[in-house]
Amino acid sequence: KPDIPIILCTGFSELITAQKLEDYGIRGFIKKPILIKELAGTIRKVLDS
């Protein structure tokens, strides 16, 4: 569903490209380990877009 924002969280960031994120409709990307400040900022950015 294109109207549901998706944020990907992964420890395998070497395999992820900006093009792949766009192709799959992923609006945000966070690498593990996650910092709470980074998570909050990513959620805000995705919801505002």
Contacts in CASP RR format, 6 or more apart in sequence:
PFRMAT RR
TARGET T0000
AUTHOR 0000-0000-0000
METHOD contacts of the structure
MODEL  1
KPDIPIILCTGFSELITAQKLEDYGIRGFIKKPILIKELAGTIRKVLDS
2 25 0 8 1.000
5 27 0 8 1.000
5 28 0 8 1.000
5 46 0 8 1.000
5 47 0 8 1.000
5 49 0 8 1.000
6 24 0 8 1.000
6 25 0 8 1.000
6 26 0 8 1.000
6 27 0 8 1.000
6 28 0 8 1.000
7 26 0 8 1.000
7 27 0 8 1.000
7 28 0 8 1.000
7 29 0 8 1.000
7 30 0 8 1.000
7 42 0 8 1.000
7 43 0 8 1.000
7 46 0 8 1.000
8 16 0 8 1.000
8 21 0 8 1.000
8 26 0 8 1.000
8 28 0 8 1.000
8 29 0 8 1.000
8 30 0 8 1.000
9 30 0 8 1.000
9 31 0 8 1.000
9 32 0 8 1.000
9 34 0 8 1.000
10 16 0 8 1.000
10 29 0 8 1.000
10 30 0 8 1.000
10 31 0 8 1.000
10 32 0 8 1.000
11 31 0 8 1.000
11 32 0 8 1.000
13 29 0 8 1.000
13 31 0 8 1.000
16 29 0 8 1.000
21 27 0 8 1.000
21 28 0 8 1.000
21 29 0 8 1.000
27 46 0 8 1.000
27 49 0 8 1.000
28 42 0 8 1.000
28 45 0 8 1.000
28 46 0 8 1.000
29 42 0 8 1.000
30 38 0 8 1.000
30 39 0 8 1.000
30 42 0 8 1.000
END
